[in-house]
Amino acid sequence: MRVAIAGAGSVGRSIAAELSESGHEVLLIDRDTRAIGVDELPRVEWLLADACELASLEDARLADFDAVVAASSDDKVNLVVALLAKTEFGVPRVIARINDPRNEWLFTDAWGVDVAVSPPRLIASLVDDPAALADEAPDAAAVSLPETDLLEFTLPPGTPHAGRPVRELLPGLPEDIVLVAVVRDGRVRPPAPTTVLEPGDDLVFLSSAASVEELGALLAPE
C-alpha cells in the first residue's frame, strides 16, 4: 500500500516508521527543512513541499496513493489536505488528525475525511467510558470509529515483549492493526522504534480488523 503523510512532526514520523516497518511505501511531506530526517527513516521517501498547495500534491502524484494521512499539528492544514486529497486526487482513504477537540465537527466527509482521529478525545474516552471496553481479548479496549477501532492493550507481567524495543513488535502485528501510541505513567508518547516496552505499558492501536484475538495472543500468549 502507498501512503502519503502530510506533516513530519513527531506524530507523522511515528506513523511513517510504523507503516514502513510493516512493508508499506510511505511518503512524508513537510515544508520545514528541519523536519526532514532522511537518516532517521531511511525506508521513507521525503518531499520538501507545502501539502496545502495543489501543485505540490501534483508533484507528489497523490492520485497514485492508496491512503493519505493528514497528521500536522494544525487542524486547518489537515482539513485542506484532506479536502484536496479526496476531491482533486480521488484518494480512496483519507485519515485526518484532530488536534483541538472543539474542531471535531468539521472533520467529516464534506471535507474529504473518511476517518478522523482525535488523540485527546480517544484517550479520554478510554479512561472515562467503561461502556467502550470490549471483551474480545484480555485487557483490551475498543472505541468505535467509522470502519475502524481504537484498541488499548495493557502489557501484563511476564509479557515476552518486556525489555524489547517497539521495532521488534511491529513485524508481528496482525494485518490492518497499527500501533499509534504508548502510554506509560499517564503520559502518551509516540511509538518510536527504539522505545523499550515495559510491563504495565498501555499500547494504543488503530485497527480495521474484524477481531482482536490475534493481537491478544501476540501480546499475552498465555
N, C-alpha and C positions, 0 to 999 in steps of 0.2 A: 504494500500500500504506500502511496506517495502522500506525504503530509506536509503542508506548509504552516509554519508557526510565525505569527506576527508578534514581535516583542521578544527580545533576547535578554530580558531580566532574569532574576533567579528562577521565577516560575517557568518562563519559556524555555530556559536552558535545561531545567529539570525534566520537563516534558520531552524535550528533544533527546536527552540522554536515555530516558526510559524507552522511547519508541525506537531509537536507533539500536539499542541493545536487543530489542525484540525483532530486529531484522527489517524494520520499515525504512523507506527512503525519506529523509527529513530535510527540509529547507527552512532555515531560520532567517527571518527578515527583521532588520532594525536599522534605523538611520543614524544611530550613535556609534561612532567608531570604537568607543570604549567598551561597548557591549560585545563586540566581535571577539570570539575566543577560539580560533581555529585549532590551536594546540589542545585546548580543553575538551573539545568534542570533535575528534578527528574524523568520525564517520558521518558528520553532519555537513551539509552544504550551507554556505552563508551568502547572504545578499545584503550589501550595504545600500539601503534604499528606504524611502518613506512608504510604508504599506498603505497609507491613505491616498496615495496618488495612483490613478488609473494606469499611467504609463509604467510605473514601477511594477505593478502586478502583471502587466502585459509582458514586460521583460522577463518576469519570473515564470511566464507561461502557466499561469494559475489554472487555466482551463484543463490542464493535463493532470491536475491533482485530484485525489480521491477525497481528501478532507482538508479543511482549514481550521486552525485553532487561533482565535484572537485572544492573545494572552498578555497584552500590555497592562501596565498599571493605570491606564487612562480609559475610563468607560466610553468616552466619546470616540476615541480611536478604535476601540473594539467594535463599537456599533458600525462605524464607517467601513471597517474591514469586512465585517460580516455581510453588510449590505452589498458591497462591491463583489465579494466572492460569490454570493448567491445570484444576484441579478445580472451582473456583467459577464461572469465566467461560468455560471451553472455548476458550481462545485456541489457534489451530492450531499456532503455532510459538513455543516459549519457549527463549530463549538465556540462559545464566547465566555470569557471570564468576566464576572461582575465584581468590581472592587467595592462599590458602595451599595449595600442592600437597598437603599432608597431608590436606586435606579432600576430595580428588578423589573418593574412594569414595562420598561422599554425593550427588554430583551425578548422579543417574540419573533414569530415568522414574518411579521411585517417588516422587520429589519434584517431578514435573511437568516435568523438564528434558529438552528434545529435543536440545539441543547445549550442551555445557559447554566453556568456553574458559578455559584456564589459561595466561596470558601467560608466566609464568616457565618452565613446563614446555615450552611450544611453542617459545619462543626457544632454550631449552637443547637441545631435540631437533634443531633446525635446525643447531646448532653441532656436536653430538656424534654424530649418527647419519647417516653418509653414505648408508645404505640408504634414507633418507627422500627423497633427491634424485630428482627426476623429469626426464625427457628431453623433455617436451612443448615447452619453449621454452628458449632460451639463458639461462644464469644464473638459471633459475627453480627453486625447490624446492617440494615439496608434502608436507604431513603429513596423513594421513587423519584425519578426524573423521566422525561419523555424518552422511552425506549432505553433507558439507562438506569442503573442503580449505583448508589454510593454505598460502598461496603466498608465497615470498620472491623478489624480483627485484632484482638489483643494477643500478643505472643505469650504463651504460657510458660511457666517454669519448666526447664528441661527441653525447651524448643531446640531442634538441631541447628537453627539459624543464629542462635546466640553467639556473639563474638565474631560473626561473619559480616562482611560489607554487603551493602544493598546490591551491588553488581553481581554477586553470586546468586542472589534470589531471583533476579529478573528473568534469566533464561528459562526457569522452570515454571513461570506463571502460566496459567491456562490462557488459551487464545481469547481475545476480547476483554481481558482484565488488565488494567494499567494501575500501577502504584502511583498515587498523586501526592501523598504526604506521610510523614512520620511524626506522631505526636508523643512527646516524652516530657514527663513532669509538667503537663499542662501547656507546653509550648509546641506550636506547629512549626515544622521545618520541612523544606523540600527534600525529596528522596535522592540526595546526591549519591552517585555510585560508590563513593568512599565512606559513606555513613555506616558505622558499625552498629548492628542491631543488638538489642538487649531484651531479656525477658521483661514483660510489662509494657513494652512499646505498643502503641496503638497504630496500626498500619491502615491507611485510608486508601481504598481502591475505587476506581471508576470502572464500571463493568456493563457490557451489553449482553453478557452471557445469561442463559436461562437458569442456571443453577450455580451455587457457590460450594457445592460439595467437594469438587476437585480442589478448590482453593483451601478449604478447611483441611483436607487430607494432606496438602503440601505443608501448611504452616503448623499443624498439630497432628502428626502422623498417628499418635496413639488414640 
